[in-house]
Amino acid sequence: MPPNAEPLDPVGILGGTTLFAALGDSELESVAARCLRRTYGKGQYLCYQGDPGDRLFIVGRGLVKVVLVSDQGGEMVLITLGTHEMFGELAVLDQGPRSASVVAVVPTTVLMLTRPVLLELMGTHAAVRDALLTSLGALVRRLTEQAGDLVFLDLGARLAKLLLRLAEDSGQTGDRIVVELGLTQSDLAGMIGASRPAVNRVLQTLVARGLVEISGHSIVLRDLLGLRRRAGV
């Protein structure tokens, strides 16, 4: 059976998140029963920038990209999120409009919790409240780091750092890590504040130096130490 045809286990998905990791099986089953579920096709928008922030999303299967769009139509990919990761917590808490759009990179199934349910869970489970506050802190730190990278790192360093982060997110280990992007070079460019032609040139430079290898839509990281030196980390 293809992986995407396997039944989704909401309890297992919730238990694998940082938000609900501290809950017991019976508590997770109770939360799962209150989740809404929806599947999106590749390229479909889960929500749009400016939409009401009335629910929290948890990725059960697939991959999404969080996209910031300017008034002129320019696009910047802020981050990609996979299984067990969540988004929408900021808008749910402050009741403001969504600050970014979210698009399915591949066919994606999500679990959703409405704002009243999430607030109730935060009130009855201190661990959920604390985990959500930790998540918001991590979000602020990540955005601060991204802003600093745009100012202090050149394009090559930013791309090397991004590839290392994508490799870490993949959970792979070893000397050669295959990053199955599911992203275009334009997406990569948007994540580091550059143009697609510029990213392509830097990628070819990394290939020439033996740091990476391009194979179809995948990028193979061949020299992690060399990439860390290029990224300055």
C-alpha positions, -999 to 999 in steps of 0.1 A, spaced: 0 0 0 15 34 -9 24 55 22 -2 82 14 -29 55 13 -22 43 49 -48 54 75 -38 85 95 -34 79 132 -46 112 149 -35 100 183 0 92 171 3 124 152 -8 145 183 15 125 205 44 133 182 40 170 185 58 192 210 24 207 219 8 175 232 38 153 239 32 154 276 -4 141 275 -13 105 282 -31 82 257 -66 88 270 -60 126 269 -47 123 234 -77 103 223 -99 130 237 -81 158 218 -81 137 186 -119 133 189 -121 171 188 -99 176 158 -111 184 123 -93 167 94 -87 178 59 -65 168 29 -51 193 4 -36 186 -30 -2 198 -42 -2 236 -47 -35 241 -28 -37 268 -2 -45 258 33 -51 294 43 -44 328 29 -25 358 44 -52 380 60 -76 352 67 -92 350 102 -69 331 126 -96 308 140 -78 275 141 -45 258 148 -31 234 121 -10 203 127 6 185 98 -4 149 99 12 139 66 29 158 38 48 191 36 37 228 35 54 261 30 46 293 48 47 321 24 47 359 29 34 379 -1 40 416 -7 15 441 -21 34 440 -53 31 402 -56 66 393 -44 68 361 -25 91 349 3 90 314 18 95 317 55 97 281 64 86 246 54 68 223 79 63 186 79 47 158 99 41 167 136 48 204 131 21 231 136 13 266 124 -13 292 131 -7 295 168 0 332 168 -32 342 150 -52 319 172 -40 335 203 -41 372 193 -72 368 171 -55 388 144 -55 380 107 -31 353 94 3 369 88 12 346 60 -3 321 35 3 284 37 6 261 6 8 224 3 41 214 -13 29 178 -17 -5 162 -10 -10 170 27 -34 160 55 -38 182 85 -55 181 118 -72 213 130 -82 226 164 -105 256 167 -96 285 189 -121 277 217 -109 241 219 -72 252 221 -79 278 248 -98 252 268 -69 227 265 -44 254 276 -66 261 307 -69 224 317 -34 212 308 -5 234 320 19 213 298 0 224 267 0 260 277 38 259 285 45 240 252 26 267 232 45 295 249 78 277 241 67 274 205 60 311 203 94 318 218 111 296 192 92 313 164 105 347 176 140 334 178 138 319 143 125 351 127 152 371 146 179 347 133 165 350 97 166 388 99 202 387 111 212 363 83 198 386 57 219 414 70 252 397 80 256 366 57 263 366 20 241 346 -4 264 315 -4 264 314 34 226 317 36 221 290 11 246 266 28 229 273 62 194 266 46 206 233 31 220 223 65 187 231 82 167 211 57 191 182 62 186 184 99 148 185 95 150 154 74 163 134 104 190 117 83 225 110 95 257 100 77 282 115 53 257 119 25 223 133 31 197 135 4 174 165 8 141 157 -10 131 193 -15 97 193 -29 106 229 -35 116 248 -66 147 270 -68 124 299 -66 112 286 -33 147 283 -20 155 318 -33 124 331 -14 136 315 18 169 333 18 159 366 2 174 361 -33 165 356 -69 162 322 -86 191 329 -111 213 339 -82 205 308 -62 212 287 -93 246 302 -97 255 296 -60 242 260 -62 265 254 -92 294 269 -72 287 245 -44 285 216 -69 319 226 -84 335 227 -49 321 191 -42 299 202 -14 266 192 -29 253 172 -58 221 179 -77 200 148 -86 167 156 -102 146 175 -76 169 164 -48 201 179 -35 227 155 -20 249 171 7 283 155 2 305 175 25 287 186 57 318 200 73 325 221 42 289 234 41 292 244 78 324 263 71 306 280 42 277 289 64 299 301 92 284 278 118 
